[in-house]
Amino acid sequence: MKSITINGSQRESVGKKATKALRNAGQVPCVMYGGDKAFHFSAPELAFSKLVYTASAHTVVIVLDNGEEYNAVMQDIQFHPVTDKITHVDFYQIFEDKEISMEIPVQTIGSSRGVMNGGNLRMPYRKLRVKAIPSKLPDFVEIDITPLKIGSKFYITELANDDYKFLHPDNTVVCQVRRSRLAVVDADDEDEEDGEGAEGTDATAAEATQE
């Protein structure tokens, strides 16, 4: 997984007045957890652009002005409800020999046969939670949707690998092609949609939850 460096300054004062002054100066208050003890620091808002506005996941190297460095992952981020400016970020310190869990974006490649025939591609999960040591975490999870016909489903077990573990049930549907009114089914297609039953309902419910 790629890493992004953020240069910051350790905070001595963490009161509301000091926090407001930081934000007015274009700085973002941050907290680091996961080590011996939590500590507070701040960094310029522009320093977070490559971390927040990206389609891939990243680890972070926090470099403080006192020379200390910490490897971490972003745990939570808060935005102003009106301006959308970043108001606070939580980080979790990571260690190379300890596994961590992290949400990784899902990216698709290829052109689905079912979609080309008019079906609708449904993706209940835009991110998947995985667990691994930091060096084994992927930037994103890639799915080749080329073989998917109308009624086909792609289960999370098809993504199994030796580098990281998915923290989802084996029957989790990552994506599927659903029939639409304009769909044209190939003569040799085995339309599995009729047998969806409760599983299809679960996938739809998961999609609604993600939204």
Phi and psi restraints in degrees (value plus and minus 20) as a CYANA .aco file:
   2 LYS   PHI     -90.3   -50.3
   2 LYS   PSI     134.2   174.2
   3 SER   PHI    -141.3  -101.3
   3 SER   PSI     124.5   164.5
   4 ILE   PHI    -136.8   -96.8
   4 ILE   PSI     115.3   155.3
   5 THR   PHI    -115.6   -75.6
   5 THR   PSI     111.3   151.3
   6 ILE   PHI    -142.8  -102.8
   6 ILE   PSI     101.3   141.3
   7 ASN   PHI    -110.5   -70.5
   7 ASN   PSI     107.9   147.9
   8 GLY   PHI    -159.6  -119.6
   8 GLY   PSI    -199.7  -159.7
   9 SER   PHI    -148.8  -108.8
   9 SER   PSI     114.1   154.1
  10 GLN   PHI     -88.9   -48.9
  10 GLN   PSI     120.0   160.0
  11 ARG   PHI    -115.5   -75.5
  11 ARG   PSI     111.4   151.4
  12 GLU   PHI    -111.0   -71.0
  12 GLU   PSI     -55.7   -15.7
  13 SER   PHI    -133.2   -93.2
  13 SER   PSI     113.5   153.5
  14 VAL   PHI    -142.9  -102.9
  14 VAL   PSI      -3.2    36.8
  15 GLY   PHI     -93.1   -53.1
  15 GLY   PSI     150.9   190.9
  16 LYS   PHI     -81.9   -41.9
  16 LYS   PSI     -59.1   -19.1
  17 LYS   PHI     -85.2   -45.2
  17 LYS   PSI     -64.1   -24.1
  18 ALA   PHI     -87.8   -47.8
  18 ALA   PSI     -58.1   -18.1
  19 THR   PHI     -84.8   -44.8
  19 THR   PSI     -61.9   -21.9
  20 LYS   PHI     -83.1   -43.1
  20 LYS   PSI     -60.9   -20.9
  21 ALA   PHI     -83.8   -43.8
  21 ALA   PSI     -58.6   -18.6
  22 LEU   PHI     -81.3   -41.3
  22 LEU   PSI     -67.7   -27.7
  23 ARG   PHI     -83.9   -43.9
  23 ARG   PSI     -57.9   -17.9
  24 ASN   PHI     -85.1   -45.1
  24 ASN   PSI     -44.6    -4.6
  25 ALA   PHI    -112.5   -72.5
  25 ALA   PSI     -11.2    28.8
  26 GLY   PHI      61.7   101.7
  26 GLY   PSI      -4.5    35.5
  27 GLN   PHI    -121.8   -81.8
  27 GLN   PSI     131.8   171.8
  28 VAL   PHI    -131.4   -91.4
  28 VAL   PSI     102.3   142.3
  29 PRO   PHI     -88.4   -48.4
  29 PRO   PSI     116.3   156.3
  30 CYS   PHI    -155.2  -115.2
  30 CYS   PSI     138.0   178.0
  31 VAL   PHI    -152.2  -112.2
  31 VAL   PSI     119.5   159.5
  32 MET   PHI    -132.7   -92.7
  32 MET   PSI     103.9   143.9
  33 TYR   PHI    -132.3   -92.3
  33 TYR   PSI     153.8   193.8
  34 GLY   PHI      79.2   119.2
  34 GLY   PSI     -37.1     2.9
  35 GLY   PHI    -114.1   -74.1
  35 GLY   PSI    -174.6  -134.6
  36 ASP   PHI     -82.6   -42.6
  36 ASP   PSI     -56.5   -16.5
  37 LYS   PHI    -175.8  -135.8
  37 LYS   PSI     135.0   175.0
  38 ALA   PHI     -93.7   -53.7
  38 ALA   PSI     128.0   168.0
  39 PHE   PHI    -161.7  -121.7
  39 PHE   PSI     138.1   178.1
  40 HIS   PHI    -128.0   -88.0
  40 HIS   PSI     123.3   163.3
  41 PHE   PHI    -171.8  -131.8
  41 PHE   PSI     155.0   195.0
  42 SER   PHI    -157.0  -117.0
  42 SER   PSI     137.9   177.9
  43 ALA   PHI    -170.2  -130.2
  43 ALA   PSI     135.0   175.0
  44 PRO   PHI     -81.7   -41.7
  44 PRO   PSI     121.7   161.7
  45 GLU   PHI     -78.6   -38.6
  45 GLU   PSI     -56.7   -16.7
  46 LEU   PHI     -82.9   -42.9
  46 LEU   PSI     -42.3    -2.3
  47 ALA   PHI     -88.2   -48.2
  47 ALA   PSI     -36.0     4.0
  48 PHE   PHI    -116.0   -76.0
  48 PHE   PSI     -22.4    17.6
  49 SER   PHI     -79.9   -39.9
  49 SER   PSI     -64.0   -24.0
  50 LYS   PHI     -93.1   -53.1
  50 LYS   PSI     -38.1     1.9
  51 LEU   PHI    -108.1   -68.1
  51 LEU   PSI     -58.1   -18.1
  52 VAL   PHI    -110.7   -70.7
  52 VAL   PSI     -66.6   -26.6
  53 TYR   PHI    -115.2   -75.2
  53 TYR   PSI      48.5    88.5
  54 THR   PHI    -168.9  -128.9
  54 THR   PSI     135.0   175.0
  55 ALA   PHI    -111.3   -71.3
  55 ALA   PSI     -22.4    17.6
  56 SER   PHI    -134.9   -94.9
  56 SER   PSI     139.7   179.7
  57 ALA   PHI    -110.1   -70.1
  57 ALA   PSI     132.2   172.2
  58 HIS   PHI    -162.1  -122.1
  58 HIS   PSI     131.9   171.9
  59 THR   PHI    -110.6   -70.6
  59 THR   PSI     150.5   190.5
  60 VAL   PHI    -152.8  -112.8
  60 VAL   PSI     119.7   159.7
  61 VAL   PHI    -128.0   -88.0
  61 VAL   PSI      93.8   133.8
  62 ILE   PHI    -111.4   -71.4
  62 ILE   PSI      97.6   137.6
  63 VAL   PHI    -131.2   -91.2
  63 VAL   PSI      94.6   134.6
  64 LEU   PHI    -111.5   -71.5
  64 LEU   PSI     140.0   180.0
  65 ASP   PHI     -89.1   -49.1
  65 ASP   PSI     -31.2     8.8
  66 ASN   PHI    -111.0   -71.0
  66 ASN   PSI     -13.8    26.2
  67 GLY   PHI      75.5   115.5
  67 GLY   PSI     -29.4    10.6
  68 GLU   PHI     -97.5   -57.5
  68 GLU   PSI     124.6   164.6
  69 GLU   PHI    -147.7  -107.7
  69 GLU   PSI     123.3   163.3
  70 TYR   PHI    -157.3  -117.3
  70 TYR   PSI     115.5   155.5
  71 ASN   PHI    -110.1   -70.1
  71 ASN   PSI     115.7   155.7
  72 ALA   PHI    -174.6  -134.6
  72 ALA   PSI     152.1   192.1
  73 VAL   PHI    -148.5  -108.5
  73 VAL   PSI     130.9   170.9
  74 MET   PHI     -96.8   -56.8
  74 MET   PSI     107.9   147.9
  75 GLN   PHI    -119.6   -79.6
  75 GLN   PSI     -56.6   -16.6
  76 ASP   PHI    -176.3  -136.3
  76 ASP   PSI     128.6   168.6
  77 ILE   PHI    -161.0  -121.0
  77 ILE   PSI     119.5   159.5
  78 GLN   PHI    -140.3  -100.3
  78 GLN   PSI     121.3   161.3
  79 PHE   PHI    -139.7   -99.7
  79 PHE   PSI     133.2   173.2
  80 HIS   PHI     -88.4   -48.4
  80 HIS   PSI     113.3   153.3
  81 PRO   PHI     -84.5   -44.5
  81 PRO   PSI     -40.3    -0.3
  82 VAL   PHI    -125.8   -85.8
  82 VAL   PSI     -69.8   -29.8
  83 THR   PHI    -109.3   -69.3
  83 THR   PSI     -35.7     4.3
  84 ASP   PHI      46.1    86.1
  84 ASP   PSI      -6.2    33.8
  85 LYS   PHI     -93.4   -53.4
  85 LYS   PSI     129.3   169.3
  86 ILE   PHI     -91.4   -51.4
  86 ILE   PSI     106.8   146.8
  87 THR   PHI    -128.7   -88.7
  87 THR   PSI     -41.6    -1.6
  88 HIS   PHI    -186.5  -146.5
  88 HIS   PSI     125.3   165.3
  89 VAL   PHI    -156.6  -116.6
  89 VAL   PSI     114.3   154.3
  90 ASP   PHI    -125.4   -85.4
  90 ASP   PSI     114.3   154.3
  91 PHE   PHI    -138.7   -98.7
  91 PHE   PSI     134.6   174.6
  92 TYR   PHI    -143.3  -103.3
  92 TYR   PSI     102.7   142.7
  93 GLN   PHI     -89.0   -49.0
  93 GLN   PSI     117.8   157.8
  94 ILE   PHI    -139.2   -99.2
  94 ILE   PSI     136.0   176.0
  95 PHE   PHI    -150.7  -110.7
  95 PHE   PSI     120.4   160.4
  96 GLU   PHI     -80.1   -40.1
  96 GLU   PSI     -48.3    -8.3
  97 ASP   PHI    -116.3   -76.3
  97 ASP   PSI     -13.1    26.9
  98 LYS   PHI    -140.2  -100.2
  98 LYS   PSI     110.6   150.6
  99 GLU   PHI     -89.9   -49.9
  99 GLU   PSI     126.9   166.9
 100 ILE   PHI    -153.1  -113.1
 100 ILE   PSI     138.8   178.8
 101 SER   PHI    -128.1   -88.1
 101 SER   PSI     124.2   164.2
 102 MET   PHI    -175.0  -135.0
 102 MET   PSI     125.6   165.6
 103 GLU   PHI    -103.8   -63.8
 103 GLU   PSI     106.1   146.1
 104 ILE   PHI    -134.7   -94.7
 104 ILE   PSI     111.6   151.6
 105 PRO   PHI     -83.0   -43.0
 105 PRO   PSI     129.3   169.3
 106 VAL   PHI    -121.7   -81.7
 106 VAL   PSI     111.4   151.4
 107 GLN   PHI    -146.3  -106.3
 107 GLN   PSI     118.9   158.9
 108 THR   PHI    -126.1   -86.1
 108 THR   PSI     129.4   169.4
 109 ILE   PHI    -149.5  -109.5
 109 ILE   PSI     140.7   180.7
 110 GLY   PHI      65.4   105.4
 110 GLY   PSI     155.1   195.1
 111 SER   PHI    -139.7   -99.7
 111 SER   PSI      97.4   137.4
 112 SER   PHI     -87.3   -47.3
 112 SER   PSI     112.2   152.2
 113 ARG   PHI     -80.6   -40.6
 113 ARG   PSI     -61.0   -21.0
 114 GLY   PHI     -86.4   -46.4
 114 GLY   PSI     -57.8   -17.8
 115 VAL   PHI     -87.3   -47.3
 115 VAL   PSI     -59.7   -19.7
 116 MET   PHI     -84.3   -44.3
 116 MET   PSI     -44.0    -4.0
 117 ASN   PHI    -111.4   -71.4
 117 ASN   PSI      -9.9    30.1
 118 GLY   PHI      81.6   121.6
 118 GLY   PSI     -18.5    21.5
 119 GLY   PHI     -96.2   -56.2
 119 GLY   PSI     146.7   186.7
 120 ASN   PHI    -127.1   -87.1
 120 ASN   PSI     106.6   146.6
 121 LEU   PHI    -101.7   -61.7
 121 LEU   PSI     103.2   143.2
 122 ARG   PHI    -132.7   -92.7
 122 ARG   PSI     112.7   152.7
 123 MET   PHI    -148.0  -108.0
 123 MET   PSI      73.5   113.5
 124 PRO   PHI     -80.6   -40.6
 124 PRO   PSI     -47.6    -7.6
 125 TYR   PHI    -141.5  -101.5
 125 TYR   PSI      99.4   139.4
 126 ARG   PHI    -108.0   -68.0
 126 ARG   PSI     -38.6     1.4
 127 LYS   PHI    -157.2  -117.2
 127 LYS   PSI     128.4   168.4
 128 LEU   PHI    -143.2  -103.2
 128 LEU   PSI     119.1   159.1
 129 ARG   PHI    -107.1   -67.1
 129 ARG   PSI     106.1   146.1
 130 VAL   PHI    -144.3  -104.3
 130 VAL   PSI     142.4   182.4
 131 LYS   PHI    -152.4  -112.4
 131 LYS   PSI     112.3   152.3
 132 ALA   PHI    -192.0  -152.0
 132 ALA   PSI     151.3   191.3
 133 ILE   PHI     -92.4   -52.4
 133 ILE   PSI     132.1   172.1
 134 PRO   PHI     -70.7   -30.7
 134 PRO   PSI     -58.8   -18.8
 135 SER   PHI     -90.5   -50.5
 135 SER   PSI     -35.8     4.2
 136 LYS   PHI    -119.0   -79.0
 136 LYS   PSI     -26.0    14.0
 137 LEU   PHI     -90.0   -50.0
 137 LEU   PSI     114.0   154.0
 138 PRO   PHI    -104.8   -64.8
 138 PRO   PSI     136.9   176.9
 139 ASP   PHI     -89.1   -49.1
 139 ASP   PSI     -54.5   -14.5
 140 PHE   PHI    -179.7  -139.7
 140 PHE   PSI     143.3   183.3
 141 VAL   PHI    -121.7   -81.7
 141 VAL   PSI     101.4   141.4
 142 GLU   PHI    -120.2   -80.2
 142 GLU   PSI     113.2   153.2
 143 ILE   PHI    -145.5  -105.5
 143 ILE   PSI     105.8   145.8
 144 ASP   PHI    -108.2   -68.2
 144 ASP   PSI      89.9   129.9
 145 ILE   PHI    -112.2   -72.2
 145 ILE   PSI     -15.1    24.9
 146 THR   PHI     -73.0   -33.0
 146 THR   PSI     -63.8   -23.8
 147 PRO   PHI     -96.2   -56.2
 147 PRO   PSI     -29.4    10.6
 148 LEU   PHI     -90.0   -50.0
 148 LEU   PSI      99.8   139.8
 149 LYS   PHI    -118.0   -78.0
 149 LYS   PSI     156.5   196.5
 150 ILE   PHI     -83.0   -43.0
 150 ILE   PSI     106.2   146.2
 151 GLY   PHI      73.3   113.3
 151 GLY   PSI     -29.6    10.4
 152 SER   PHI     -97.2   -57.2
 152 SER   PSI     130.8   170.8
 153 LYS   PHI    -149.1  -109.1
 153 LYS   PSI     128.3   168.3
 154 PHE   PHI    -133.8   -93.8
 154 PHE   PSI      94.1   134.1
 155 TYR   PHI    -111.9   -71.9
 155 TYR   PSI     134.8   174.8
 156 ILE   PHI     -85.0   -45.0
 156 ILE   PSI     -44.9    -4.9
 157 THR   PHI     -83.3   -43.3
 157 THR   PSI     -42.6    -2.6
 158 GLU   PHI     -95.1   -55.1
 158 GLU   PSI     -28.1    11.9
 159 LEU   PHI    -121.4   -81.4
 159 LEU   PSI     -15.7    24.3
 160 ALA   PHI     -77.1   -37.1
 160 ALA   PSI     120.3   160.3
 161 ASN   PHI    -174.2  -134.2
 161 ASN   PSI     154.7   194.7
 162 ASP   PHI    -110.0   -70.0
 162 ASP   PSI     -29.9    10.1
 163 ASP   PHI    -105.8   -65.8
 163 ASP   PSI     -55.8   -15.8
 164 TYR   PHI    -169.3  -129.3
 164 TYR   PSI     142.5   182.5
 165 LYS   PHI    -134.8   -94.8
 165 LYS   PSI     117.1   157.1
 166 PHE   PHI    -105.4   -65.4
 166 PHE   PSI     114.1   154.1
 167 LEU   PHI    -117.1   -77.1
 167 LEU   PSI      31.7    71.7
 168 HIS   PHI    -155.3  -115.3
 168 HIS   PSI     133.2   173.2
 169 PRO   PHI     -79.4   -39.4
 169 PRO   PSI     132.9   172.9
 170 ASP   PHI     -82.9   -42.9
 170 ASP   PSI     -44.5    -4.5
 171 ASN   PHI    -110.6   -70.6
 171 ASN   PSI      -7.5    32.5
 172 THR   PHI     -87.2   -47.2
 172 THR   PSI     105.8   145.8
 173 VAL   PHI    -110.3   -70.3
 173 VAL   PSI      95.8   135.8
 174 VAL   PHI    -101.6   -61.6
 174 VAL   PSI     -58.8   -18.8
 175 CYS   PHI    -177.9  -137.9
 175 CYS   PSI     139.0   179.0
 176 GLN   PHI    -177.0  -137.0
 176 GLN   PSI     140.9   180.9
 177 VAL   PHI    -130.7   -90.7
 177 VAL   PSI      96.8   136.8
 178 ARG   PHI    -118.8   -78.8
 178 ARG   PSI     130.0   170.0
 179 ARG   PHI     -89.1   -49.1
 179 ARG   PSI     121.6   161.6
 180 SER   PHI    -139.9   -99.9
 180 SER   PSI     151.9   191.9
 181 ARG   PHI     -84.0   -44.0
 181 ARG   PSI     -47.7    -7.7
 182 LEU   PHI    -118.0   -78.0
 182 LEU   PSI     -14.3    25.7
 183 ALA   PHI     -89.8   -49.8
 183 ALA   PSI     125.5   165.5
 184 VAL   PHI    -139.5   -99.5
 184 VAL   PSI      95.9   135.9
 185 VAL   PHI    -108.6   -68.6
 185 VAL   PSI     110.7   150.7
 186 ASP   PHI     -83.2   -43.2
 186 ASP   PSI     134.8   174.8
 187 ALA   PHI     -82.0   -42.0
 187 ALA   PSI     -53.4   -13.4
 188 ASP   PHI    -117.3   -77.3
 188 ASP   PSI     -11.8    28.2
 189 ASP   PHI     -90.0   -50.0
 189 ASP   PSI     119.9   159.9
 190 GLU   PHI    -124.4   -84.4
 190 GLU   PSI      76.9   116.9
 191 ASP   PHI     -93.2   -53.2
 191 ASP   PSI      89.0   129.0
 192 GLU   PHI    -110.6   -70.6
 192 GLU   PSI     -20.2    19.8
 193 GLU   PHI     -85.3   -45.3
 193 GLU   PSI     -51.1   -11.1
 194 ASP   PHI     -84.3   -44.3
 194 ASP   PSI     -43.8    -3.8
 195 GLY   PHI    -118.8   -78.8
 195 GLY   PSI      -3.7    36.3
 196 GLU   PHI     -84.2   -44.2
 196 GLU   PSI     -70.0   -30.0
 197 GLY   PHI      36.1    76.1
 197 GLY   PSI    -155.3  -115.3
 198 ALA   PHI     -87.2   -47.2
 198 ALA   PSI     -48.9    -8.9
 199 GLU   PHI     -83.6   -43.6
 199 GLU   PSI     -61.0   -21.0
 200 GLY   PHI     -83.9   -43.9
 200 GLY   PSI     -57.7   -17.7
 201 THR   PHI     -84.1   -44.1
 201 THR   PSI     -60.4   -20.4
 202 ASP   PHI     -82.9   -42.9
 202 ASP   PSI     -61.3   -21.3
 203 ALA   PHI     -84.6   -44.6
 203 ALA   PSI     -60.0   -20.0
 204 THR   PHI     -84.7   -44.7
 204 THR   PSI     -59.7   -19.7
 205 ALA   PHI     -84.9   -44.9
 205 ALA   PSI     -60.4   -20.4
 206 ALA   PHI     -83.2   -43.2
 206 ALA   PSI     -57.8   -17.8
 207 GLU   PHI     -82.9   -42.9
 207 GLU   PSI     -63.1   -23.1
 208 ALA   PHI     -83.4   -43.4
 208 ALA   PSI     -57.4   -17.4
 209 THR   PHI     -86.6   -46.6
 209 THR   PSI     -61.4   -21.4
 210 GLN   PHI     -83.6   -43.6
 210 GLN   PSI     -53.3   -13.3
